[in-house]
């Protein structure tokens, strides 16, 4: 029975993560999706306020460099666990949205 519950938990996790990835991908890359809206807003911001855009770019590069500098050999990061939980939550949202409204 314990093995069955472990397999069931794994199956539910996989289904929720795949539904979350599919929903996020669909919402991001469709026509007029999040990606095109984000690119448009970033382009407007960089053209309207170039110094703020430059400062945001420099801060993003510094944040990425400091994050890469913290990684140590043999130290396991929890970031991937949190990403799985994020995709599972998104999967719950998109499956619930599909059940309630019929739209993905």
ABEGO torsion letter per residue (X at the ends): XAAAAAAAAAAAAAAAAAAAAAAAAAAAABBGBAAAAAAAAAAAAAAABAAAAAAAAAAAAAAAAAAAAABBBGBBBAAAAAAAAAAAAAAAAAAAAAAAAGBX
